Amino acid sequence: MPSSTTPHPAQRTVEPHPSPPRNTTTDLIDYTPHPSHSLPITPNRASILQHIQNLYAGSASESDISVYAEQAVYDDPFSYCDTRYKIAGQWYGIPKIFARSETLETEVVESDEDGMVWKQRQRWVLKGLGEDLGAKTVDSLVSLSLEEDEGKGEEKVVYHKDMWSGKDYDHDGFGALVKKLNGDKLTHITKPPESI
């Protein structure tokens, strides 16, 4: 899946058995989404993309979480999760931390039999700090691996990686420990429904 214009880890070689991370350089790569260049995707993929964007926006609904397989992996700058329930713990935390989160633009850059990749511009506003102090806009590269849910004929997300500014984050040492701890323990604070 990697291309010369959008470097990112090949998910199937990174997860669920991580190799050492590969930091990418943003010197030559444009991580700004250009919606007019977005590739066409199937209605099913468009639905998955919408559910994921709902989660980024703080929806944290069971319907949106249901796009993940039960044993899915989620990896971002702050957390590493290896079940749908732990992933839900991350998404249920967004409304608790952020006053607002909105997807400003997306551009689907790859879609093949194994998954899809898009560039995303997200604006986050921390609670209690307001627009001037608490707002941050981030360009990221979101990679999904998808597999058909046996017997149901629909795709589920088995791997979700969010790389801010195209950078891969720690999978070794203290950074990996913090990410794993966050992934394992956040559900005790955010309390997603057990039914997820």
VEXDREN-2710 file (C-alpha; in Angstrom, 1 decimal):
% VEXDREN-2710
k/r/px/py/pz
1/MET/0.0/0.0/0.0
2/PRO/2.8/2.6/0.6
3/SER/3.4/5.0/-2.3
4/SER/5.9/7.7/-3.0
5/THR/3.5/10.5/-2.1
6/THR/2.0/9.1/1.1
7/PRO/4.5/7.1/3.2
8/HIS/3.1/5.1/6.1
9/PRO/3.8/1.7/7.6
10/ALA/2.4/-1.3/5.8
11/GLN/-0.1/-2.3/8.5
12/ARG/0.1/-6.0/8.0
13/THR/3.9/-6.0/8.7
14/VAL/3.6/-3.7/11.7
15/GLU/0.5/-5.2/13.5
16/PRO/-0.2/-7.2/15.4
17/HIS/3.5/-8.0/15.8
18/PRO/5.2/-4.6/15.7
19/SER/8.5/-4.1/14.0
20/PRO/10.7/-1.2/15.0
21/PRO/8.9/2.0/14.1
22/ARG/9.9/3.9/10.9
23/ASN/9.7/7.7/11.3
24/THR/8.8/9.3/8.1
25/THR/10.0/12.7/6.9
26/THR/7.6/15.5/6.1
27/ASP/10.2/17.4/4.1
28/LEU/9.0/16.2/0.7
29/ILE/5.5/15.0/1.5
30/ASP/2.4/17.1/1.6
31/TYR/0.2/15.9/4.5
32/THR/-2.4/18.6/3.9
33/PRO/-5.7/17.0/2.7
34/HIS/-6.9/18.2/-0.6
35/PRO/-10.6/17.0/-0.8
36/SER/-10.8/17.7/-4.5
37/HIS/-8.1/15.0/-5.1
38/SER/-9.9/12.4/-2.9
39/LEU/-10.3/9.0/-4.5
40/PRO/-13.7/7.5/-5.0
41/ILE/-14.6/4.8/-2.5
42/THR/-17.5/2.2/-2.3
43/PRO/-20.6/3.0/-0.3
44/ASN/-19.5/0.5/2.4
45/ARG/-16.1/2.3/2.7
46/ALA/-17.8/5.7/2.8
47/SER/-19.9/4.4/5.7
48/ILE/-16.8/3.2/7.6
49/LEU/-15.1/6.6/6.9
50/GLN/-18.2/8.4/8.2
51/HIS/-18.3/6.3/11.4
52/ILE/-14.6/7.0/12.1
53/GLN/-15.1/10.7/11.5
54/ASN/-18.1/10.6/13.9
55/LEU/-15.7/9.2/16.5
56/TYR/-13.1/11.9/15.9
57/ALA/-15.9/14.4/16.4
58/GLY/-16.7/12.9/19.8
59/SER/-19.8/10.9/19.0
60/ALA/-18.6/7.7/20.9
61/SER/-21.8/5.8/20.0
62/GLU/-22.0/2.0/19.9
63/SER/-23.0/2.2/16.3
64/ASP/-19.8/4.1/15.4
65/ILE/-17.7/1.8/17.5
66/SER/-19.2/-1.2/15.8
67/VAL/-17.0/-0.7/12.7
68/TYR/-14.1/-2.2/14.6
69/ALA/-13.6/-6.0/14.9
70/GLU/-13.6/-7.3/18.4
71/GLN/-9.8/-7.8/18.4
72/ALA/-8.9/-4.7/16.4
73/VAL/-5.7/-2.7/17.1
74/TYR/-5.7/1.1/17.5
75/ASP/-2.4/3.0/17.5
76/ASP/-2.0/6.8/17.7
77/PRO/0.5/9.2/19.3
78/PHE/-0.9/8.7/22.8
79/SER/-2.3/5.2/23.0
80/TYR/-2.1/1.6/21.8
81/CYS/-5.2/-0.6/22.2
82/ASP/-5.7/-4.2/21.2
83/THR/-9.5/-4.8/21.6
84/ARG/-12.6/-2.9/20.5
85/TYR/-13.5/-2.2/24.1
86/LYS/-10.1/-0.5/24.8
87/ILE/-10.5/1.4/21.6
88/ALA/-14.0/2.6/22.8
89/GLY/-12.3/3.8/25.9
90/GLN/-10.2/6.2/23.8
91/TRP/-13.2/7.5/21.9
92/TYR/-15.4/7.9/25.0
93/GLY/-12.7/10.1/26.4
94/ILE/-12.9/12.8/23.7
95/PRO/-16.1/14.5/25.0
96/LYS/-14.5/14.5/28.5
97/ILE/-11.3/16.3/27.4
98/PHE/-12.4/18.4/24.4
99/ALA/-15.0/21.0/24.2
100/ARG/-15.1/20.4/20.4
101/SER/-13.4/18.3/17.8
102/GLU/-14.2/18.7/14.2
103/THR/-12.9/17.2/10.9
104/LEU/-12.1/20.2/8.7
105/GLU/-11.0/18.3/5.5
106/THR/-10.2/14.8/4.3
107/GLU/-8.6/13.3/1.3
108/VAL/-8.8/9.5/0.6
109/VAL/-5.4/8.7/-0.9
110/GLU/-5.5/4.9/-1.1
111/SER/-8.2/2.3/-1.2
112/ASP/-7.4/-1.3/-2.1
113/GLU/-8.5/-4.8/-1.0
114/ASP/-6.7/-4.6/2.3
115/GLY/-7.9/-1.2/3.5
116/MET/-7.8/2.6/3.0
117/VAL/-5.7/5.6/3.9
118/TRP/-6.7/9.2/4.1
119/LYS/-5.2/12.6/5.1
120/GLN/-7.2/14.4/7.7
121/ARG/-7.2/17.9/9.1
122/GLN/-8.7/17.9/12.6
123/ARG/-9.3/20.8/14.9
124/TRP/-9.3/20.1/18.7
125/VAL/-10.4/22.5/21.4
126/LEU/-9.6/21.6/25.0
127/LYS/-12.3/22.1/27.6
128/GLY/-11.8/25.2/29.8
129/LEU/-9.2/26.9/27.6
130/GLY/-11.3/28.3/24.8
131/GLU/-10.4/29.0/21.2
132/ASP/-7.3/31.2/21.9
133/LEU/-5.4/28.9/24.2
134/GLY/-7.0/25.5/23.8
135/ALA/-7.3/25.0/20.0
136/LYS/-4.9/22.9/17.9
137/THR/-5.3/21.9/14.3
138/VAL/-3.5/18.7/13.3
139/ASP/-2.9/17.1/9.9
140/SER/-2.7/13.4/10.1
141/LEU/-2.4/10.3/8.0
142/VAL/-5.0/7.7/9.0
143/SER/-4.5/4.1/7.8
144/LEU/-7.1/1.3/8.2
145/SER/-6.7/-2.4/7.6
146/LEU/-10.1/-4.0/6.8
147/GLU/-11.2/-7.6/6.8
148/GLU/-14.6/-9.1/5.9
149/ASP/-16.6/-10.1/9.0
150/GLU/-17.2/-13.8/8.3
151/GLY/-20.8/-14.6/7.7
152/LYS/-22.0/-11.0/7.6
153/GLY/-20.5/-9.8/4.3
154/GLU/-19.3/-6.5/5.7
155/GLU/-15.9/-5.1/6.3
156/LYS/-14.6/-4.4/9.8
157/VAL/-11.6/-2.4/10.9
158/VAL/-8.9/-4.7/12.2
159/TYR/-6.2/-2.0/12.4
160/HIS/-6.4/1.8/12.8
161/LYS/-3.2/3.9/12.8
162/ASP/-3.3/7.7/13.2
163/MET/0.0/9.4/12.5
164/TRP/0.1/13.1/13.2
165/SER/2.1/14.9/10.5
166/GLY/3.0/11.5/9.1
167/LYS/5.1/10.6/12.0
168/ASP/5.2/7.2/13.6
169/TYR/5.5/7.2/17.4
170/ASP/7.2/5.1/20.0
171/HIS/6.8/1.4/20.1
172/ASP/9.8/0.8/22.3
173/GLY/10.8/1.8/25.8
174/PHE/9.0/4.4/27.9
175/GLY/6.9/5.8/25.0
176/ALA/5.5/2.3/24.3
177/LEU/4.8/1.8/28.0
178/VAL/2.8/5.1/28.3
179/LYS/0.8/4.3/25.1
180/LYS/0.0/0.7/26.4
181/LEU/-0.9/2.0/29.9
182/ASN/-3.2/4.6/28.4
183/GLY/-4.8/2.0/26.1
184/ASP/-5.2/-0.6/28.9
185/LYS/-6.4/1.8/31.7
186/LEU/-8.5/4.6/30.1
187/THR/-11.6/2.5/30.1
188/HIS/-11.7/2.7/33.9
189/ILE/-12.1/6.5/33.6
190/THR/-14.2/6.8/30.4
191/LYS/-16.4/3.8/31.1
192/PRO/-17.7/2.8/27.7
193/PRO/-20.7/0.4/27.8
194/GLU/-19.8/-3.2/28.4
195/SER/-22.0/-4.2/25.5
196/ILE/-19.5/-2.8/23.1
END
